[in-house]
Amino acid sequence: MSLTTFGTAHVFGVAGTITNATVQSFNVTEDFQNRTNTLDEDGNEIERRMDDIVSSGDITIRIQAAFSIPNAGELLTYDSIEYEIITVGQAKTNDAHVVVTLSIKTTEHVDLSP
């Protein structure tokens, strides 16, 4: 059956792929790690500086037979962005697929290339 869309089309599902795994969800938040401000003598904020953009979050995958579960500290590329794996969580039951959740992070000023 072909896809039929009525009304306004929206983006559906996840965009990127990982070799030998199927991405189930991808949640990343981008924020400034370095935040400072200056107050005048009346306590009013007169200057704000935000620097060092950090992206962190989780990616949940179902692994295929050829997939090797990574370790914390290894690198992962998803949707053309390289992330460092911070934590690895696994969920295994006797009636479902193996699910791996990776906490990931990338920082603006940290070069992840070896």
Residue pairs with C-beta under 8 A, 6 or more apart in sequence:
14 23
14 24
14 25
14 26
15 26
15 79
16 23
16 26
16 78
16 79
16 80
17 23
18 59
18 61
18 76
18 78
19 67
20 63
20 64
20 65
20 66
20 67
20 68
21 61
21 62
21 63
21 64
21 67
21 100
22 61
22 62
22 64
23 59
23 60
23 61
23 78
24 60
24 61
24 62
24 99
25 58
25 59
25 60
26 57
26 58
26 59
26 60
26 78
26 79
27 57
27 58
27 59
28 55
28 56
28 57
28 58
28 104
29 55
29 56
29 57
30 53
30 54
30 55
31 53
31 54
31 56
32 50
32 51
32 52
32 53
32 54
33 51
33 52
33 53
33 54
33 107
34 49
34 50
34 51
34 52
35 48
35 49
35 50
36 48
36 49
37 45
37 47
37 48
37 49
38 45
38 46
38 47
38 48
39 45
39 46
40 46
52 107
52 108
52 109
53 107
53 108
54 105
54 106
54 107
54 108
55 81
55 83
55 105
55 106
55 107
56 86
56 103
56 104
56 105
56 106
57 103
57 104
58 101
58 102
58 103
58 104
59 76
59 78
59 101
59 102
59 104
60 99
60 100
60 101
60 102
61 67
61 99
61 100
61 101
61 102
62 97
62 98
62 99
62 100
63 69
63 97
63 98
63 100
69 88
69 90
69 100
70 76
70 85
70 88
70 102
71 85
71 88
72 85
72 86
72 87
72 88
73 84
73 85
74 84
74 85
75 82
75 83
75 84
75 85
75 112
76 82
76 83
76 84
76 85
76 102
76 104
77 83
78 104
81 106
82 106
82 112
82 113
83 104
83 105
83 106
83 112
84 104
84 105
84 106
84 110
84 112
85 102
85 103
85 104
86 103
86 104
86 105
87 102
87 103
88 100
88 101
88 102
88 103
89 100
89 101
89 102
89 103
90 98
90 99
90 100
90 101
91 98
91 99
91 100
91 101
92 98
92 99
106 112
